[in-house]
Amino acid sequence: MISSGDLVTRKSYQHDIIFRVKTEAGPIVKLMGEHIRLEADAPLDDLEKVTGAEYHRRKKEVDKKEAYSYRLFRQDYRLLKEKREAEAGSGYTSNKETNYFQIPPRILHIDGDPLFLKKCIALYEQLGLQVHGQYLHEKEMPNQVLPLIEKVHPEIVVLTGHDSYSKAKGTVRELDSYRHSKYFVEAVRNIRRKYPNFDQLVIFAGACQSHFESIIRAGANFGSSPARVNIHAIDPVYVAARVAYTSFMDHINIWEVIRNTVSGEDGLGGIETKGLLRIGMPYTENQTEEQEET
């Protein structure tokens, strides 16, 4: 018996991906990737339950990749911090140590998967970033994204969830061949009608196998998936974090963004974009006390 919430693999795909069963009504079962942002349908008789030992073995591999991406990001963060500290003190000739404060951008992360959203929020907080997370089904994103932006006033918007390409629906060039790409595209287009400046509101959009070219043409700064591959659940967080911790005086090296992700250049891409971090000085204890009082 296979029930909603069970972990399964597909026999016809040589058990390559672990899925969560979303719905099991009828002979066709709706599946959600456990570690990647892929949605799929499969016949019930094509599924096999995943044992506890097999799940933990695979999760260990995923955790290893996530830890490697996190280490890469922390290394880049330290380099960015050293650069900021050098620039902050370069205008002073006294020996007095100069303290500075930084104002990272607000992030609005809209996710079509509540479990992935929770995981992403935890990573944002681990990276010291201010984020507002919102679960929305991908179909709701085009209509709901602008009211959320007006409520949160973010500088970075992440639109992600699940997606997939179906050869049975058409070629890779046709937007209708994708499960949710058209909703990501429509949501991005709606944002750009009101917020046309690419360097004032930075957008990441897409999920597994999404129609990358259409998402970028609609107005996203970054998106997935150039090679129509699966992307990892936390990849959008690293893209947003790199933008958030790069000074608004600097352009972002797209390769430096992508190399921190689990999926790499096949899964993610983008266009030249400025960072959004702003530096101020001097930092004083009085400022902190006044902020706490207000």
Secondary structure, 3 states (H helix, E strand, C coil): CCCCCCEEEEHHHCCCCCEEEEECCCCEEEEEECCECEEEEEEHHHEEECCHHHHHHHHHHHHHHHHHHHHHHHHHHHHHHHHHHHHHHCCCCCCCCCCCEEECCCEEEEECCHHHHHHHHHHHHHCCCCEEEEECCHHHHHHHHHHHHHHHCCCEEEEECCECECHHHCCCCCHHHECCHHHHHHHHHHHHHHCCCCCCCEEEECCCCCCHHHHHHHCCCEECCCCCCCCECCHHHHHHHHHHCCECCCECCHHHHHCCCCCCCCCCEECCCECCEEEECCCCHHHHHHHHHC
